[in-house]
Amino acid sequence: MTSPRGSVKGIREPATLEDVAREAGVSRALVSLVMRQKPHVSEERRARVLAAAARLGYRPNAMARSLASRRSSTVGVLLNDLHNPFFAEIVDGIEQVARDRGYRILLSTGSRKRAGEEAALEAFLESRVDGLILVSTLLSEAKISQAANLAPVTLVSRTSKSPSVDSVLTDDVHGAELAVAYLIELGHRRIAHIDGGRNPGSRPRRQGYERAMDAARLKRLVVPGDFSESSGAEAAGRLLALAERPTAVLTSNDMAAAGAMDRLTGAGLSVPADISVVGYDNTALAQMRQVNLTTVNQPRVEMGRLAMQTVLERIDGGRTDAVSHVTTPTLVVRRSAGPAPS
């Protein structure tokens, strides 16, 4: 038996098909058949090849395999922000389907900046991923359409006008309406909303808040913000400065809610005795005992699974018509919201 190829500066080069063939005393073509799990190879020779591969630490060349099949079995997943647990829970669902279907995922983030997302998108396309899942992306419509001309694209928490782009989202208008209706049932009349800025999903949540307030003939109070803890804290500071502060706040997401609660309690207010706070997403953060946040639930893992299934339908099945999966939000009641103070 021969030893693997030499090394450069002490680093051993990866074993090749030729190395395995030499080690097993068979042809390169036979090794290729075994590695591709093809039939018509005797069990004795198959075992000999696999044993040789194990001794040499041989690993199939994924790049060469993808060039031959014109598939990389890889899907690029672009996340808006790695700090928000919402995105990690979406990825949980994506990974479940990817594992079952024999796909790998590549993760990247734009760090809540459009330029960063554009760079990550280009990197995915250069890597020749089979498809793309863009989660709460800030990319322009033009960039998304261009990408869809090169690989199947599924958006999460956003829609597209392109007929070749699929989407998975939650009925955010309804979700915000549920939250406001619950606060009104608790007796609140001065209900503020901390907006999510230009982040995907923030506009329909604001619309749901406004629709519910209008239906109840209550005065709207929208404070600028985004999906971060710092913006929630800053917005809560503005509410504290008002002559007549609200008795309840609906935030754009759980991160903003956590920031708002920290600022409010730091100012000496009790949540919910003095002011109620409701979040959006129902992430692991909301479920923590110290936070105990009443929030609108988005089925994050289900959304991730749907996104991966949807992009694979185009990759494997060649589907050409656009589909949009809309999940139904629910209100999860915990301890951060209570009756309006008398």
Secondary structure, DSSP 8 states (H G I E B T S, - for coil): ------EETTEE----HHHHHHHHTS-HHHHHHHHTT-SS--HHHHHHHHHHHHHHT----HHHHHHHHT---EEEEEES-SSSHHHHHHHHHHHHHHHHHT-EEEEEE-TT-HHHHHHHHHHHHHTT-SEEEEES----HHHHHHHHTTS-EEEES---S-TTEEEEEE-HHHHHHHHHHHHHHTT---EEEE--TTSTTHHHHHHHHHHHHHHTT----EE---SSHHHHHHHHHHHHTSSS--SEEEESSHHHHHHHHHHHHHTT--TTTT-EEEEEE--HHHHSTTT--EEEE--HHHHHHHHHHHHHHHHHH---S--EEEE--EEE--SS------
